[in-house]
Amino acid sequence: MRFKIYISPWMTIGTSLVLMGVVAFLGVVNYNRDKEQMGTLLQDKGAALIRSFEAGARTGIMGMMGVFANEIHLQILLEETAVQPDISYISIVDNTGTILAHNAKNLVGKIFLSADILKQLSPSQVPKWRIVEHKTGIKYFEVYKTFLPVPGKFDHLYSDWENGISAKKVLDPGNRPYIFIGMNVASFEAAMAEDLKHNIVMAAIIFSLGMAGVVSLFWAHNYTRSRKLLQDTRKFAAEVVTHLPVGIVVLGLDYHILYTNQVACTLLGTIENKMQGMNAKALLPGNIWSLYDRIKSGQQVAEKEIFLSAGSNKPIPVAVSAAHIHGQEGEYIGFMFVLKDLTEIRELQLKTQRIEKLATIGNLAAGIAHEVRNPLSSIRGYATYFGSQFEDASENRKAAELMAGEVDRVNRVISELLEFARPPDFKYTEIKVADLVDHSLRIVTHEAQTAGICITKNLEQGLPMLKVDPDRLTQVLLNFYINAIQAMKSGGRLSVQAGRRDASTLVIDISDTGRGIPMEDQPHIFDPYFTTKKNGTGLGMAIAHKIVENHGGSIQVKSSLESGTTISILLPINRKEANAR
């Protein structure tokens, strides 16, 4: 088998640069390490010389107890110690920087360094080091510390040293002098320069190898650019397709699924990685696959609207379109379905229709009220009058009472219509949710008990205060309570729960165990005059919906036949004034 190995020029350049960086880093590390080791070595050597010098001085002094100090040949000890290789000078100075002793006698009494610099160096009993450059341009590795030849208790044994220097300046325990040993660093710098030169040569070799690799692979540069451009284009197209707000399903020549995005998997109720490679005929619903058959037969098919369950009880309206996929030379290479979720569009259409209906009803309400309400009062008055002219159990009396009752019903419808069409006039006040629920349930308790219905409530602890119109929200709750009670003909359970949906929303759930709402009726339950009750006006739910919307909230309905209904009232915890108009 033949294997093609592709090495990018940029990989070669990168490798070369990395190697150069590694060599440079290692060179710096080695240089610093060698410098540190050399410094430590020279410091140890200087410290050892100082200790030897102090020991020699101490031995000479201690071996000469009772002998005058001018018999101590400190100068000889300095000169003999300085004879060692790499030792350039040994100097003992006081705290003003004046030389007390030096291997070069002619420097005794002169200034070795200023008092300020000496203070900055702050010599101690622990040896320290520095690199100094003298006026001659020669650099020296200098080790220095406090000079401690003998303990202070022997100071009285010595008089004066050579050249009139007092022994107390050397032996005073409260003001000890300092010893400086200078060593030539020429060999040290030569070794460092050699290491630096070696590192530069290695970096140059690696850079040359990298450049050679770039030149040798330059012929593949255009191919690399084209390949990268193609990959970027594919990546860009894949990202665009993945994040499109529509579902995409791509089939190969053998009807197997080659690609799906997350939207398509959500609409089809499947998992994305499980769809790859599956047979599309077995996976896709028949109302989608029929579109493939029609297009394959040569028919021109526009966008088709279908419903998908997607594993939920509520069907999802979806617009499906399909198209052939052709290659660069026009050959057929696959097929593509495009699925567009119409849920939001349908909800927007329903909301628009509802608003249009509300506007129409509002325009009619005022005229109906004035044209009908006054005559109704007269009709009811005459019906009551004529009814009083007949005996209580007579048919005429019953007919008159029926007429008055129907007039009352019409008047109630007109009153609800006016309530629905009247501009909102809400009086907001802060109230506890528990108080609102308790008050509303207290009103329907007797009616529920009479119907054999058990009422339960579950209110979350620590619910926040709501700024609402208590009377209007009580009206909303009572409307839903009464609908729930009327839906449970043979008794049941009415449950009320209240709690936080999230940090900014409070939800009140009203559930019953009644007969439920048919699926086809659910989109219309808030439409004006839509009712399934024999004597209903069809305005109660619309009025409740309007009140909740004016509070900045919304209503959600979940229902299925013979399983009951749950109405969820969602209210903002921090209501904005803009939503309350």
VOGU-3710 file (C-alpha; in Angstrom, 3 decimals, decimal comma):
1> mrfkiyispw> 0,000/0,000/0,000  1,188/3,498/-0,798  0,901/6,188/1,816  1,083/9,891/1,034  2,695/11,986/3,728  2,052/15,711/3,468  4,284/18,139/5,335  3,213/21,775/5,294  5,927/24,409/4,702  4,466/26,276/7,634
11> mtigtslvlm> 4,952/23,166/9,732  8,610/23,157/8,726  8,957/26,838/9,509  7,141/26,369/12,775  9,294/23,382/13,707  12,437/25,340/12,876  11,301/28,309/14,900  10,359/26,054/17,790  13,746/24,337/17,657  15,438/27,719/17,461
21> gvvaflgvvn> 13,414/28,838/20,439  14,302/25,679/22,331  18,002/26,070/21,523  17,881/29,745/22,464  16,058/28,933/25,680  18,458/26,145/26,544  21,368/28,412/25,658  20,079/31,123/27,960  19,433/28,557/30,668  22,914/27,048/30,239
31> ynrdkeqmgt> 24,498/30,482/30,119  22,742/31,604/33,283  23,434/28,278/34,961  27,141/28,410/34,050  27,261/32,020/35,156  25,576/31,139/38,420  27,807/28,101/38,944  30,914/30,126/38,135  29,743/32,856/40,490  29,078/30,305/43,216
41> llqdkgaali> 32,445/28,678/42,586  34,309/31,974/42,731  32,301/33,065/45,779  33,134/29,814/47,552  36,760/30,185/46,546  36,858/33,772/47,810  35,058/32,806/51,028  37,544/29,977/51,568  40,452/32,356/50,996  38,962/34,830/53,455
51> rsfeagartg> 38,488/32,101/56,057  42,058/30,882/55,423  43,353/34,418/55,701  41,420/34,973/58,938  42,664/31,629/60,262  46,231/32,507/59,366  45,921/35,861/61,022  44,258/34,307/64,067  46,925/31,575/64,296  49,719/34,102/64,081
61> imgmmgvfan> 48,165/36,290/66,727  47,147/33,495/69,098  50,608/31,917/68,807  52,217/35,163/69,823  50,423/35,880/73,131  52,470/38,397/75,124  54,386/39,599/72,026  53,926/43,098/70,630  51,622/43,583/67,689  54,308/44,959/65,396
71> eihlqillee> 55,733/41,452/65,367  52,627/40,202/63,512  53,532/40,209/59,897  50,034/40,890/58,502  51,551/42,399/55,393  53,485/39,234/54,661  50,314/37,187/55,065  48,478/39,478/52,628  51,236/39,349/50,045  51,682/35,572/50,297
81> tavqpdisyi> 47,923/34,943/49,976  47,650/37,255/46,950  50,394/35,273/45,167  47,840/32,475/44,456  46,565/32,166/40,871  43,492/34,312/39,957  43,925/36,464/43,118  44,389/40,067/42,011  44,218/41,876/45,322  43,294/41,545/49,009
91> sivdntgtil> 42,264/44,660/50,880  41,103/45,359/54,437  39,106/48,608/54,746  37,317/50,389/57,547  33,713/51,613/57,522  34,763/54,823/55,734  36,278/52,878/52,820  39,911/53,648/53,826  42,430/50,863/53,210  43,829/49,508/56,477
101> ahnaknlvgk> 45,876/46,727/54,855  46,551/45,708/51,248  48,802/43,257/49,455  50,243/46,368/47,781  51,695/48,329/50,723  51,691/51,615/48,869  47,835/51,624/48,845  47,503/51,526/52,657  45,727/54,646/53,909  44,101/55,418/50,558
111> iflsadilkq> 40,385/55,226/49,713  39,311/51,812/48,424  35,661/52,797/47,827  33,335/55,503/49,068  31,371/55,200/52,305  28,058/55,420/50,382  28,936/52,454/48,182  30,162/50,555/51,233  26,850/51,244/52,953  24,953/49,943/49,901
121> lspsqvpkwr> 27,046/46,751/49,892  26,302/46,274/53,617  28,982/43,608/54,305  28,207/41,067/57,006  29,700/37,921/58,438  28,213/36,025/55,462  30,405/36,329/52,339  28,885/38,301/49,431  30,087/38,957/45,906  29,895/41,419/43,081
131> ivehktgiky> 31,528/42,088/39,707  33,325/45,439/39,495  35,133/47,157/36,649  38,174/49,226/37,576  39,345/52,348/35,766  41,763/50,224/33,749  38,767/48,428/32,147  39,584/45,131/33,878  36,672/43,337/35,553  37,140/41,621/38,894
141> fevyktflpv> 35,003/39,117/40,788  35,049/40,570/44,289  34,159/38,617/47,466  33,743/40,603/50,665  32,667/40,186/54,286  33,322/41,482/57,781  36,926/40,785/58,813  37,021/38,674/62,014  40,610/37,619/62,790  40,304/37,414/66,607
151> pgkfdhlysd> 37,611/37,949/69,251  37,433/41,424/70,766  38,727/40,261/74,221  42,334/40,181/72,852  42,350/43,803/71,734  44,449/44,996/74,756  47,385/42,819/73,682  48,228/44,876/70,584  49,610/48,347/70,122  50,260/49,743/66,653
161> wengisakkv> 50,766/48,109/63,302  53,030/49,109/60,509  52,597/52,591/59,085  50,953/53,801/62,301  47,597/52,059/61,796  45,874/51,394/65,107  45,123/47,744/65,890  41,776/48,776/67,341  40,585/49,649/63,845  41,067/46,003/62,942
171> ldpgnrpyif> 40,131/44,403/66,205  37,387/46,683/67,562  34,358/44,329/67,968  31,929/47,246/67,672  33,362/48,550/64,401  34,912/45,672/62,500  36,698/46,352/59,192  35,853/44,586/55,955  37,991/42,359/53,786  37,744/42,411/49,981
181> igmnvasfea> 39,345/39,777/47,727  39,388/40,512/43,994  39,762/37,729/41,441  40,297/38,101/37,688  37,147/37,058/35,690  38,804/36,962/32,273  38,656/33,153/32,106  35,070/33,229/33,354  34,000/35,673/30,632  35,881/33,694/27,993
191> amaedlkhni> 33,964/30,539/28,926  30,680/32,445/28,835  31,525/33,894/25,421  32,366/30,436/24,112  28,983/29,085/25,303  27,177/32,038/23,731  29,020/31,512/20,458  28,089/27,823/20,516  24,418/28,644/21,055  24,405/31,186/18,230
201> vmaaiifslg> 25,993/28,651/15,882  23,414/26,012/16,812  20,539/28,461/16,278  21,974/29,455/12,911  22,265/25,811/11,837  18,669/25,074/12,799  17,459/28,255/11,055  19,362/27,202/7,929  17,750/23,785/8,047  14,332/25,421/8,393
211> magvvslfwa> 14,947/27,694/5,431  16,123/24,722/3,406  12,905/22,923/4,282  10,847/25,942/3,231  12,645/26,173/-0,102  12,328/22,437/-0,728  8,582/22,540/-0,015  7,815/25,809/-1,781  6,367/23,988/-4,783  3,513/22,759/-2,557
221> hnytrsrkll> 2,631/26,232/-1,313  -0,076/26,944/-3,879  -1,614/23,536/-3,292  -1,601/24,180/0,420  -3,320/27,524/-0,018  -5,981/26,001/-2,255  -6,525/23,150/0,145  -6,844/25,502/3,086  -9,241/27,734/1,161  -11,393/24,723/0,330
231> qdtrkfaaev> -11,364/23,553/3,942  -12,247/27,035/5,183  -15,084/27,250/2,667  -16,408/23,881/3,784  -16,090/24,880/7,414  -17,851/28,160/6,760  -20,649/26,420/4,868  -20,977/23,808/7,614  -21,234/26,496/10,307  -23,820/28,424/8,309
241> vthlpvgivv> -25,912/25,309/7,670  -25,616/24,194/11,305  -26,892/27,495/12,640  -29,636/28,082/10,094  -33,082/28,439/11,696  -34,389/25,657/9,429  -33,882/21,909/9,517  -31,793/20,263/6,788  -31,674/16,555/5,909  -29,286/15,431/3,123
251> lgldyhilyt> -29,564/11,996/1,494  -27,008/10,107/-0,553  -27,592/8,006/-3,679  -28,474/4,955/-1,587  -31,199/6,756/0,428  -28,973/6,861/3,487  -28,796/10,070/5,505  -25,494/11,884/5,052  -26,132/14,997/7,128  -28,697/16,525/9,484
261> nqvactllgt> -28,513/19,647/11,610  -29,853/20,083/15,125  -33,053/21,847/14,044  -34,066/18,909/11,833  -33,383/16,431/14,636  -35,509/18,486/17,025  -38,427/18,637/14,583  -38,170/14,898/13,854  -37,768/13,993/17,531  -34,448/12,149/17,082
271> ienkmqgmna> -30,842/12,501/18,189  -28,419/13,976/15,652  -25,618/11,409/15,834  -28,117/8,529/15,567  -29,486/9,718/12,208  -26,199/9,570/10,324  -26,102/6,574/7,994  -29,698/5,494/8,641  -32,102/4,682/5,837  -34,211/7,767/5,173
281> kallpgniws> -37,272/5,789/4,057  -37,448/4,071/7,435  -36,783/7,210/9,461  -38,630/10,067/7,758  -42,431/10,334/8,125  -44,531/9,384/5,133  -45,784/12,931/4,543  -42,164/14,031/4,032  -41,074/11,033/1,969  -44,023/11,469/-0,383
291> lydriksgqq> -42,470/14,765/-1,422  -39,335/12,886/-2,509  -41,356/10,485/-4,654  -43,190/13,324/-6,371  -40,000/15,253/-7,174  -38,230/12,092/-8,407  -41,111/11,496/-10,791  -40,495/14,913/-12,343  -43,324/16,884/-10,730  -42,775/20,468/-9,732
301> vaekeiflsa> -43,661/20,654/-6,033  -43,811/23,879/-4,112  -43,412/24,149/-0,359  -45,694/21,748/1,500  -47,113/22,300/4,973  -47,377/19,289/7,291  -47,609/18,543/11,010  -44,911/16,668/12,970  -45,383/15,279/16,445  -41,650/15,368/17,426
311> gsnkpipvav> -42,423/13,148/20,411  -44,816/15,671/21,993  -48,579/15,794/22,332  -48,889/19,036/20,390  -48,241/18,750/16,625  -45,706/21,172/15,188  -46,625/22,908/11,913  -43,725/22,529/9,485  -43,190/23,774/5,930  -41,221/21,195/3,891
321> saahihgqeg> -39,399/21,790/0,615  -37,052/19,484/-1,281  -34,442/19,734/-4,016  -31,881/17,681/-5,956  -28,178/18,146/-5,247  -25,898/18,164/-8,290  -22,114/18,027/-8,465  -19,707/20,369/-10,236  -20,270/18,649/-13,583  -24,022/18,484/-13,178
331> eyigfmfvlk> -24,242/14,868/-12,021  -26,865/13,888/-9,438  -25,182/13,256/-6,074  -27,974/13,487/-3,520  -31,225/14,935/-2,246  -32,056/17,536/0,378  -35,105/18,264/2,530  -35,570/21,675/4,148  -37,875/21,808/7,208  -39,084/25,166/8,522
341> dlteirelql> -40,838/25,398/11,895  -44,010/27,476/11,521  -44,951/27,519/15,217  -43,993/31,123/15,841  -45,528/32,233/12,548  -48,812/30,510/13,381  -48,812/31,992/16,891  -48,172/35,422/15,431  -50,984/34,931/12,925  -53,376/33,852/15,688
351> ktqrieklat> -52,359/36,808/17,808  -52,880/39,168/14,882  -56,297/37,676/14,172  -57,218/37,982/17,838  -56,156/41,621/17,891  -58,161/42,290/14,751  -61,204/40,632/16,299  -60,777/42,624/19,477  -60,531/45,847/17,521  -63,687/44,973/15,596
361> ignlaagiah> -65,555/44,098/18,772  -64,396/47,310/20,408  -65,797/49,354/17,559  -69,122/47,534/17,713  -69,458/47,492/21,490  -70,222/51,145/22,026  -72,909/51,233/19,355  -74,532/48,003/20,547  -74,609/49,250/24,143  -76,468/52,436/23,317
371> evrnplssir> -78,775/50,898/20,724  -79,767/47,771/22,616  -79,351/48,363/26,334  -82,003/51,049/26,756  -84,711/49,133/24,837  -83,879/46,043/26,894  -84,738/47,887/30,076  -88,114/48,799/28,644  -88,780/45,257/27,404  -87,911/43,781/30,796
381> gyatyfgsqf> -90,143/46,288/32,531  -93,148/45,448/30,349  -92,461/41,692/30,665  -92,477/42,029/34,447  -95,629/44,133/34,342  -97,552/41,746/32,114  -96,356/38,790/34,135  -97,829/40,314/37,263  -101,233/40,378/35,546  -101,419/36,573/35,482
391> edasenrkaa> -101,662/33,949/38,135  -98,427/32,494/39,522  -98,672/29,025/37,996  -100,196/30,083/34,692  -98,424/29,578/31,373  -98,643/33,305/30,626  -96,855/34,107/33,895  -94,105/31,588/33,052  -93,772/33,068/29,551  -93,373/36,560/30,993
401> elmagevdrv> -90,709/35,344/33,438  -88,895/33,554/30,607  -88,953/36,765/28,596  -87,495/38,722/31,533  -84,783/36,084/32,038  -83,752/36,205/28,394  -83,612/39,987/28,570  -81,318/39,662/31,611  -79,095/37,231/29,699  -78,841/39,618/26,740
411> nrvisellef> -78,099/42,461/29,137  -75,331/40,342/30,748  -73,800/39,661/27,343  -73,822/43,380/26,567  -72,266/44,149/29,962  -69,468/41,636/29,314  -68,981/43,058/25,850  -68,644/46,551/27,290  -66,243/45,256/29,915  -64,169/43,638/27,198
421> arppdfkyte> -64,157/46,677/24,917  -63,733/49,353/27,596  -60,200/50,856/27,868  -58,446/49,319/30,878  -58,524/51,253/34,125  -56,382/49,237/36,513  -55,663/50,206/40,093  -52,360/48,597/41,021  -51,384/47,844/44,571  -48,917/45,481/46,228
431> ikvadlvdhs> -50,510/42,297/47,494  -49,424/38,888/48,751  -50,037/36,065/46,294  -51,275/33,842/49,117  -53,925/36,420/50,077  -55,086/36,698/46,464  -55,423/32,909/46,062  -57,087/32,424/49,459  -59,637/35,162/48,791  -60,558/33,826/45,350
441> lrivtheaqt> -60,866/30,214/46,554  -63,060/31,278/49,464  -65,622/32,607/46,959  -66,001/29,283/45,087  -65,595/26,902/48,040  -69,333/26,427/48,577  -70,013/25,895/44,863  -67,183/23,336/44,648  -68,386/21,410/47,708  -71,905/21,306/46,290
451> agicitknle> -70,509/19,796/43,056  -68,498/17,189/45,001  -65,134/18,776/44,123  -62,134/18,751/46,470  -59,960/21,896/46,479  -56,213/21,657/47,195  -53,603/24,383/47,156  -49,811/24,398/47,306  -48,167/27,798/47,682  -44,400/28,143/47,662
461> qglpmlkvdp> -42,907/29,707/50,790  -41,456/33,197/50,601  -43,306/34,345/47,498  -42,657/38,010/46,642  -45,222/40,773/46,724  -46,931/41,498/43,388  -48,020/44,920/42,208  -51,352/44,092/40,537  -55,014/45,056/40,420  -56,444/42,596/43,008
471> drltqvllnf> -60,039/42,876/41,771  -59,134/42,188/38,151  -56,858/39,261/38,959  -59,526/37,835/41,268  -61,885/38,057/38,305  -59,378/36,070/36,218  -58,957/33,373/38,875  -62,704/33,043/39,447  -63,259/32,637/35,703  -60,810/29,735/35,567
481> yinaiqamks> -62,127/28,204/38,811  -65,718/28,227/37,537  -64,697/26,756/34,166  -62,825/23,986/35,994  -65,796/23,242/38,278  -68,174/23,139/35,329  -65,819/20,749/33,494  -66,020/18,221/36,370  -69,664/17,087/36,126  -69,152/14,065/38,380
491> ggrlsvqagr> -66,846/15,687/40,917  -63,081/15,720/40,999  -60,195/17,797/42,284  -59,355/21,476/41,746  -55,687/22,177/42,455  -54,057/25,597/42,748  -50,282/25,982/42,915  -48,168/29,147/43,015  -44,404/29,540/42,842  -41,503/31,045/40,956
501> rdastlvidi> -40,993/29,972/37,339  -37,641/31,794/37,337  -36,036/34,824/38,956  -38,376/37,289/37,232  -41,607/35,315/36,731  -44,260/33,964/39,086  -46,687/31,282/37,905  -50,120/30,291/39,224  -51,244/26,843/38,001  -54,961/25,958/38,094
511> sdtgrgipme> -55,576/22,247/37,365  -58,719/20,164/37,177  -59,532/16,519/36,525  -62,317/17,272/34,076  -62,994/16,177/30,539  -60,243/18,344/29,008  -60,232/20,585/25,941  -60,148/19,053/22,446  -56,897/19,691/20,563  -58,662/21,551/17,754
521> dqphifdpyf> -60,366/23,939/20,229  -57,269/24,918/22,183  -56,018/27,630/19,744  -59,420/29,377/19,955  -60,288/29,352/23,665  -59,265/33,005/24,070  -61,124/34,172/20,972  -64,162/36,381/21,696  -67,483/34,549/21,433  -65,827/31,143/21,172
531> ttkkngtglg> -67,519/28,846/23,695  -68,421/25,198/24,112  -71,021/25,923/26,808  -74,692/25,954/26,014  -75,325/29,233/27,858  -71,832/30,728/27,590  -71,129/34,144/26,086  -67,613/33,343/24,883  -66,160/36,470/26,460  -64,982/35,245/29,880
541> maiahkiven> -61,710/33,703/28,690  -61,048/36,626/26,332  -61,524/39,115/29,180  -59,228/37,057/31,455  -56,590/36,927/28,730  -56,807/40,690/28,246  -56,453/41,385/31,989  -53,352/39,164/32,281  -51,773/40,766/29,207  -52,331/44,232/30,691
551> hggsiqvkss> -50,410/43,045/33,739  -47,473/42,184/31,453  -48,123/38,436/31,796  -49,298/35,543/29,671  -51,466/32,422/29,899  -50,455/28,899/28,914  -52,864/25,998/28,462  -52,065/22,299/28,699  -54,963/19,906/28,230  -55,855/16,505/26,852
561> lesgttisil> -59,198/14,724/26,626  -60,278/12,837/29,767  -57,024/13,878/31,518  -57,938/17,328/32,730  -56,659/20,821/32,041  -53,959/23,004/33,547  -54,094/26,778/33,110  -50,791/28,546/33,911  -50,917/32,287/34,627  -47,442/33,807/34,273
571> lpinrkeana> -46,944/37,218/35,908  -43,796/39,353/36,068  -42,471/39,830/39,588  -41,173/43,321/38,812  -43,875/44,681/36,564  -42,850/47,480/34,211  -45,205/50,387/33,820  -45,032/50,045/30,027  -46,687/46,666/30,257  -49,458/47,951/32,468
581> r> -50,964/50,408/30,053
//
